[in-house]
Amino acid sequence: MPHGNRGIILLEALVALAILGSAAVALVTLSAAAVRLEARDRGDEREMVEADRVLAASTLLTRAELDQRIGRHTIGEFAVNVQRPEHGLYRVSVGPADTPVAEYLVTVVYRPDDGGAP
């Protein structure tokens, strides 16, 4: 093998190692980001499950109890907002307590005038 070819082969090997090193750094960076996102998503899912529990409990309230709770009230880390857009209908929303306009979950429940069971 001529002497000049050895230098080119060495240069090609160095370029290949640089490319592989860059790819390895990118892979490690993406893996770390994926782990962070998964942890954040797990926390968000836990928060939504808790919000769903608060909403479910709120929908079991009677008409009189809903009337007493019209407006925005804090329950733990959540804000529950009860509105009565029409007679007998109640809009119940659950969102983060620290953000007044955000809503995680919303439902509408009907309670007849006779005070019947939910």
PyMOL commands that set and color helices and strands:
alter all, ss='L'
color gray80, all
select helices_A, chain A and resi 3-59+63-68
alter helices_A, ss='H'
color red, helices_A
select strands_A, chain A and resi 71-75+78-86+89-96+105-110
alter strands_A, ss='S'
color yellow, strands_A
deselect
rebuild
show_as cartoon
